[in-house]
Amino acid sequence: MKTLAIYNHYKYQSKSLILLMLFSRCFIFAPKESRMDFKYQDPYPILKDDTVYKKLTSDYVKVEQHGEREILTIDPKGLELLAEEAMADVSFMLRSSHLESLRKIIDDPEATDNDRFVAYNLLQNAAVAVEGALPSCQDTGTAIVMGKKGENVYTGGDDGEYLSKGIYNTYQKRNLRYSQVVPLTMFDEKNSGSNLPAQIDIYAKKGDYYEFLFLTKGGGSANKTFLYQKTKSLLNEKSLEAFVKERISDLGTAACPPYHLALVIGGTSAEANLAAVKKASAKYYDNLPTEGNEAGQAFRDLEWEAKVQKICQESAIGAQFGGKYLTHDVRVIRLPRHAASCPVGMGVSCSADRNIKGKITKEGIFLEQLEQDPKRFLPATPPHLEAAVDIDLNKPMPEILAELSKYPIKTRLKLNGTLIVARDIAHAKIKELLDSGQPMPEYFKNHPIYYAGPAKTPEGMASGSFGPTTAGRMDVYVDEFQSHGGSMVMLAKGNRTADVTNACHKYGGFYIGSIGGPAAILAKDNILSVEVVDFPELGMEAVRKIEVKDFPAFIITDDKGNDFFANLAH
């Protein structure tokens, strides 16, 4: 036994010694990590700026000498002027390149009639909005400012305050909508009455000039910004293609396509990824390099831009009602990432492509020149379409439902008569009435419900810009409201959940889709009168009654359980 114990002892010691030697060799002979010399890399090296600018003024700027350094001194009133002019221009005008993309849809023989119909309406809308009375979209958006301030620029004030004042001025003076609500408690809110606060982000940079990107972001496109926390397993051809195909369906049409789509892969944080998504969708990163480097510069992947664009075209979602043009174009940006994280962001700029650049230099204050003559993009004759079905909305609701029931989904309609306008807060108020045992308001039972909220009404006009809002936000109310005889015909934009399809099938209701985007032309040509009928204290969220003529729409969900967008998915 003693001999066996000694043998086992030395056997154990030998194994331990061998393991120790192997373990030591791992440290002695393992290759050292390669050591990189310090090199600063601009994370987003924009190679050029080919923007066409117009000069607003030479006032408010001067160059002062401070020792050996020249300082560009800007009177902060110049920031106020620039923000005011930027918000005004971007609310009523669009980039020429965006309008050219719409015309290409009309001229494309592969585009569907519905694609062409939407593109033509959006060009007509641009031609109305540029007159300066009716903004291109009724949701005149959250005001967003991104600034890059050179180290040799001095303003002597709170830049955010003066930029906010310029934004305030535009929203007070022009026929825009106050869309911002501010919290008073966790659950109580009120409209700010000024469209403030704005989102203002200012960064430091080298140089002696100040550059800006101004955006007005509506709720529809803002709500179609997605962040996905993925891993290295996504970074191969097969996985990435499958991921994109799956996520394109998440976009739907609620944010008013055709879209400018941005897909950003990577990022030093989730926040950095989503900031890049927003700027890429605004074409701010169009002049990035097209290849990466060892220092981690951001770059555009042109090959994947073409692949994602093809996926969007093959989705057949189209420009809102089926076809090829879910997107005008795609930007795919690749960023560095932490080894354990791979954020992926997706977002869009919608048919109200409201992005504009500005700059302040020693020569003066400049703003991007937007298109002043959208009519030049309109074809000589409108695209041919089959005749629409006229629907008399002033008939009793059972008769309206019976008439709609005669036609299949995708049928194009012209609506004439009375609509009740109600959106998020009004729906919540009506649910409170039902929950307290009170009856459904008669106006909700007797008329179709239009999900919308208008901009200010210009003097001498019947209505301000008055396009549809996103239908999906009201989905939670449909079954209950239809069970009480309300919301039997709903009019809005975008795809909806199966809950709405099931409720319409159960109660005999319909969801009718309106074109998202052409809010100005709807106000000018299709809305005859507007009056508040309930909850006046809600401002743009109040319940209204409007009279319409030849209001364009399509049957999306019918009383037989059919849904246009569900059919596309299959």
Secondary structure, DSSP 8 states (H G I E B T S, - for coil): -HHHHHHHHHHHHHHHHHHHHHHHHHHHHS------------SS--------EEEEESTTEEEEEETTEEEEEE-THHHHHHHHHHHHHHHH---HHHHHHHHHHHH-TTS-HHHHHHHHHHHHHHHHHTTSSS-SSS---EEEEEEEEETTEE-SS-HHHHHHHHHHHHHHHSS-----EEESSSS-EEE-SS----EEEEEEESSS-EEEEEEEE-HHHHTT-EEEEE-GGG-SHHHHHHHHHHHHHHHTTTT-SSEEEEEEEEESSHHHHHHHHHHHHTTTTTTS-SS--TT---EE-HHHHHHHHHHHHHT-BTTTTSBS-SEEEEEEEEEEE-TT-EEEEEEEE-SS--EEEEEEETTEEEEE---S-GGGGS-SS-------EEEETTS-HHHHHHHHTTS-TT-EEEEEEEEEE--HHHHHHHHHHHHTT----HHHHHS-EE-B------TT-S-S---B-BGGGGHHHHHHHHHTT--SEEEEBS---HHHHHHHHHHT-EEEE--SS-HHHHHHHTEEEEEEEE-GGGGGGSEEEEEEEEEEEEEEE-TTS-BHHHHHH-
